[in-house]
Amino acid sequence: MLDKVNELILEVKAFKANSKEEVESFRIKYLGSKGILKDLFGEFKNVENSLKKEIGQALNNLRSAATDKVNELKDAFESATESQSSYGDLTRPAEPIPLGARHPISIVKNRIVEVFNRIGFTISEGPEIEDDWHNFTALNLPEYHPARDMQDTFFIEKNPDLLLRTHTSSVQTRYMENNTPPIRTLSPGRVFRNEDISARSHCIFHQIEGLYIDTDVSFADLKQTLLYFTKEMFGKSKIRLRPSFFPFTEPSAEVDIYWGLETETDYKITKGTGWLEIMGCGMVDPNVLKNANIDPTKYSGYAFGMGIERIAMLLYQIPDIRMFYENDVRFLEQFKSVL
Ligand code: DAH
């Protein structure tokens, strides 16, 4: 019996099949309920005790050789049919290409830029590591001016003249130094403030600055531009300007838009007033023009600045500013459908 079993093992190992059906009949022949192994195990009962160990082992070997063979051949046929069918129907739809999503800060920045592009604003950028002149002094914030405390600054230790810009207004100064009026420019960028991180504020955030300088620019031009912007950006057509103070503009104002009080969220985000503050603005202070060698008797202009996170939080109902910087894909993926 031992010889017979060993012979069968060789036979099994050498077996080759041309089709799935052949594999199946091979399986039935050896492993089926009326198969060879079943018979052999039946015969095994009558084997002499002294031979049981050896023959038992041989039988087990035969069973695993047959099982392995069946699995191996089945796998081979399956992968062959798969690769064949991948050439099969050439008109079938393609595999979808997984698309990434733009970051909500980029989405909002691009939208703002697009709205102002349409009325002739260009884009300008400046360095994130800025000197005192461009971030403060040229903007009518001389040393020891109390208004410097409005923005907690990160200074560069090795050189106290250098700092991380606290606002994108620094790009105004640089742009005016290198260009002559008429000026219509928009400066998006990252800014830094030494502030505690919470759901509402962060030490890194983004702003967009606008600057418009020409002859005879008036406050009415500023207001009309802002109204155009809020209509295009938010679909809201009521704004109000509240008197405020910024060292680089005179007069200065805070811009509120009327968001409405239609839903519960409207109540929540406007604290029940219907109004939302979205940016600061004003007429460029003559000192700022002078500092950039632009003649304030000939030219006037307006400027405005807004926080991009704040607007993105409003538009997408994002409750916590920290979500923008954590890069959690579950958050980012939600902006897939937005361009
Ligand atoms: N730089 C101001 C800030 O960071 C924002 C700002 C206000 C910019 C008024 C302006 C402006 O250009 O006119 O808070």
Residues whose N, C-alpha, C, O or C-beta is under 5 A from the ligand:
A	BS01	DAH	T166 H167 S169 G210 F246 T249 G280 C281 G282 A303 F304 G305
